[in-house]
Structure formats: structure tokens, C-alpha cells
């Protein structure tokens, strides 16, 4: 099946923005982003923009997804923890690059919808969990990589504790969405180094879980 021209344009734009990892670009190309957005936004699925997915959440723009993924230094032998499943797009991309993807979402309805997409795409190496992402996933720790897809004033210490030695964590950090920056953390023994990267705007991470009874508006 020929690649959609819209995907080709997106891949070219990602290259222009500095995404050079061929495996990351291939993963973006193989995951149909239109399956992860509401039907009213199908025509914008391959634009380099964030789109609403309900519950006040968004699907991140492809450039940010690709950049964060590239910075994780993907390794097919490694396992990764994602905090904030959302529609499942980031997890789907990660699934093409890591041995196992563990992903946590606080909104049950979003998680169920994401699970259906994973099944449809036969992404069998994604393990989803309805839980408070601030606590990580201690039963499955340590993780070689951790990615936060929601903004946080600071990364919870428990996540660093669940990161393996020589592990990498990336997160949007800032007290408000107006001053967030992606920060790349690398763990070496008990030492954690931090490098500030792009300025970004993510919805904030929130403690607790939300059941299906809450409106998605």
C-alpha cells in the first residue's frame, strides 16, 4: 500500500525540525495518527499540531512526539514507562521501538479507547494501567526509560527511584504551561543529571484517577 502523501509531508517536516533517527521516523510513518484523533479532526491528523481528544486532554503534535522519543535513545531490548496514555498515540510509537511499553492513564474512558486502538493495530507489547501516574508502576520497576506526557512542577522522586541505572527520563517541567520546558534526565548510580531542551505546552499532570462517570467535555 503506498504511503499517504500527508504522511510524507509530515516526515519531511520532522526531518527539517531535527528528527534524524531513522527508526523513530519509521515508527511515526507506520502508526496511523488518524486512528487516534476524533473523527471531526481526521483532516488535520497529519498536521504538525496538537489536537483535543476529550477530558481536557490533547494528542501532542508529531514534532514533540518524535523529539521526545528520539531523546529517549530507543533500544529494542529495553522497556519504557509512559505517564499519561491519553489517546495512546505516543505509546503506539514507542511500541515500535522498545521491547515492552508500560503506560498509565488516570481517565478510564481514555484508557479503554486507547486499548481498543492497540488491539486493532496488534500492538501486543503495550501494557496499559488505569492508575495515578504520579506513583509510577513499582511492581514493574525498574524501567530503562520513563516519559511523562503531562506537565509537572517537578518530577516525583518515586519515578527516579523506578528508573534503572543508566536510565533516561524525559518530562515537560514547569509550574504553568506558559513556562514549561522539556527536561532530559539521565541516571548514573545515585546521580541525576538534567538538561533543558525545548519550550513546550502540556496539560498538567494531576493526582488520582477518574472513572467513566465524569464528562469528557
C-alpha positions as CSV (number, residue, x, y, z in Angstrom):
1,X,0.0,0.0,0.0
2,X,1.5,3.4,-1.0
3,X,2.3,5.8,1.8
4,X,-0.2,8.6,2.1
5,X,1.2,12.0,0.8
6,X,0.1,13.6,4.1
7,X,2.5,11.3,6.0
8,X,5.3,12.0,3.5
9,X,4.9,15.8,4.1
10,X,4.9,15.2,7.9
11,X,8.1,13.0,7.7
12,X,9.8,15.7,5.7
13,X,8.8,18.3,8.3
14,X,10.1,16.2,11.1
15,X,13.5,15.9,9.3
16,X,13.6,19.6,8.9
17,X,12.9,20.0,12.7
18,X,15.9,17.8,13.5
19,X,14.5,14.4,13.8
20,X,17.3,12.2,12.4
21,X,16.7,8.8,14.0
22,X,15.6,6.6,11.1
23,X,13.8,4.2,13.4
24,X,11.8,7.0,15.1
25,X,10.8,8.3,11.7
26,X,9.8,4.8,10.5
27,X,7.7,4.4,13.7
28,X,5.9,7.7,13.1
29,X,5.3,6.6,9.5
30,X,3.9,3.2,10.5
31,X,1.4,4.4,13.1
32,X,-1.8,5.9,11.6
33,X,-2.3,9.0,13.6
34,X,-5.9,9.4,12.2
35,X,-7.0,6.5,14.4
36,X,-6.0,8.4,17.5
37,X,-7.9,11.6,16.9
38,X,-11.7,12.4,16.9
39,X,-13.4,11.9,13.6
40,X,-14.0,15.7,13.3
41,X,-10.2,16.2,13.2
42,X,-9.4,13.5,10.6
43,X,-8.4,16.1,8.0
44,X,-5.9,17.5,10.4
45,X,-4.4,14.2,11.6
46,X,-1.1,14.7,9.8
47,X,-0.7,18.4,10.5
48,X,2.1,19.2,13.0
49,X,-0.3,20.4,15.6
50,X,-1.8,19.2,18.9
51,X,-5.5,18.2,18.8
52,X,-8.1,17.8,21.5
53,X,-9.1,14.2,22.5
54,X,-11.6,14.9,25.3
55,X,-11.3,15.2,29.1
56,X,-9.4,18.4,28.6
57,X,-6.5,16.3,27.1
58,X,-4.7,16.6,23.8
59,X,-2.7,14.4,21.4
60,X,0.7,16.1,21.2
61,X,2.0,17.5,17.9
62,X,4.1,15.0,16.0
63,X,7.2,17.0,16.2
64,X,7.1,16.8,20.0
65,X,6.3,13.1,20.0
66,X,9.2,12.4,17.7
67,X,11.6,14.7,19.5
68,X,10.8,13.2,22.9
69,X,11.0,9.7,21.5
70,X,14.4,10.4,19.9
71,X,15.8,11.8,23.1
72,X,14.9,8.5,24.9
73,X,17.5,6.8,22.7
74,X,15.2,3.9,21.8
75,X,16.5,0.4,22.3
76,X,14.5,-2.6,21.2
77,X,15.9,-4.6,24.2
78,X,14.6,-2.0,26.8
79,X,11.3,-1.3,28.5
80,X,9.7,2.1,28.9
81,X,7.1,3.6,31.2
82,X,4.8,6.3,29.9
83,X,2.9,8.5,32.3
84,X,-0.2,9.7,30.6
85,X,-1.6,7.4,27.9
86,X,-4.1,9.8,26.6
87,X,-5.3,8.6,23.2
88,X,-2.5,6.1,23.0
89,X,-0.5,7.6,20.1
90,X,2.8,8.1,22.0
91,X,2.6,4.6,23.4
92,X,1.9,3.2,19.9
93,X,5.0,4.9,18.5
94,X,7.1,3.7,21.4
95,X,5.8,0.1,20.9
96,X,7.7,0.0,17.5
97,X,11.0,0.9,19.3
98,X,11.0,-0.8,22.7
99,X,10.6,-4.4,23.8
100,X,7.8,-3.5,26.2
101,X,5.7,-0.3,26.8
102,X,4.0,0.2,30.2
103,X,1.6,3.1,30.1
104,X,-0.6,4.7,32.8
105,X,-3.7,6.8,32.4
106,X,-5.9,8.4,35.1
107,X,-9.0,8.7,32.9
108,X,-10.6,5.3,32.5
109,X,-12.6,6.2,29.3
110,X,-9.4,7.4,27.6
111,X,-7.6,4.3,28.6
112,X,-10.3,2.0,27.3
113,X,-10.4,3.8,23.9
114,X,-6.6,3.5,23.7
115,X,-6.7,-0.2,24.5
116,X,-9.1,-0.7,21.6
117,X,-6.7,1.0,19.2
118,X,-3.8,-1.1,20.5
119,X,-5.8,-4.2,19.8
120,X,-6.8,-3.0,16.3
121,X,-3.2,-2.3,15.4
122,X,-2.0,-5.6,17.0
123,X,0.4,-3.7,19.3
124,X,0.7,-6.6,21.8
125,X,3.7,-5.3,23.7
126,X,1.8,-2.4,25.3
127,X,0.7,-3.0,28.9
128,X,-1.9,-0.3,30.0
129,X,-2.9,0.5,33.5
130,X,-5.7,2.7,35.0
131,X,-3.9,4.4,37.9
132,X,-2.3,7.6,39.3
133,X,0.8,8.1,37.2
134,X,2.5,10.1,39.9
135,X,3.2,6.9,41.7
136,X,4.7,5.2,38.7
137,X,4.4,1.4,38.4
138,X,6.5,-0.1,41.3
139,X,5.5,-3.7,40.5
140,X,7.2,-3.5,37.1
141,X,10.2,-1.3,38.0
142,X,12.9,-0.7,37.2
143,X,12.4,0.9,33.8
144,X,15.1,1.7,31.3
145,X,13.2,4.8,30.1
146,X,10.4,6.9,31.5
147,X,8.4,9.5,29.6
148,X,5.9,12.0,31.0
149,X,3.3,13.3,28.6
150,X,1.8,15.8,31.0
151,X,3.4,18.9,32.6
152,X,4.7,18.8,36.2
153,X,6.3,21.4,38.5
154,X,8.9,18.7,39.4
155,X,9.4,15.1,38.6
156,X,8.3,12.9,41.6
157,X,11.2,11.2,43.3
158,X,9.4,7.9,43.1
159,X,9.9,8.0,39.3
160,X,13.6,8.4,39.6
161,X,13.6,5.5,42.1
162,X,11.9,3.4,39.5
163,X,14.4,4.4,36.8
164,X,17.2,1.9,36.2
165,X,20.9,2.7,36.4
166,X,21.9,4.5,33.2
167,X,18.2,5.1,32.6
168,X,16.7,8.1,30.8
169,X,13.7,10.1,31.8
170,X,12.1,13.0,29.8
171,X,9.4,15.3,31.1
172,X,7.8,18.7,30.5
173,X,8.7,20.6,33.7
174,X,7.2,24.0,34.8
175,X,4.8,25.4,37.2
176,X,2.5,26.6,34.4
177,X,2.1,25.6,30.7
178,X,3.5,29.0,29.9
179,X,6.9,28.3,31.3
180,X,7.3,24.5,30.6
181,X,10.5,23.1,29.2
182,X,11.3,19.6,28.2
183,X,14.0,18.3,30.6
184,X,16.1,15.3,29.9
185,X,17.3,13.4,33.0
186,X,20.0,10.7,32.9
187,X,20.7,8.5,35.9
188,X,24.2,7.3,36.7
189,X,24.2,5.4,40.0
190,X,22.7,7.8,42.6
191,X,23.4,10.9,40.4
192,X,20.8,12.5,38.2
193,X,21.9,15.0,35.5
194,X,19.4,17.3,33.9
195,X,19.4,19.1,30.5
196,X,16.8,21.6,29.5
197,X,15.6,21.2,25.9
198,X,12.6,22.7,24.1
199,X,10.0,25.1,25.4
200,X,6.6,23.2,25.3
201,X,3.0,23.4,26.4
202,X,1.4,20.3,28.0
203,X,-1.7,19.9,30.1
204,X,-0.7,19.4,33.8
205,X,-0.3,16.0,35.4
206,X,-3.0,15.5,38.1
207,X,-3.1,13.1,41.0
208,X,-5.8,10.4,41.4
209,X,-8.0,8.6,38.9
210,X,-11.2,9.5,37.1
211,X,-14.0,7.0,36.3
212,X,-16.2,6.8,33.3
213,X,-19.0,8.8,35.1
214,X,-17.1,12.1,34.6
215,X,-18.0,14.1,31.4
216,X,-15.4,14.1,28.7
217,X,-16.1,17.7,27.8
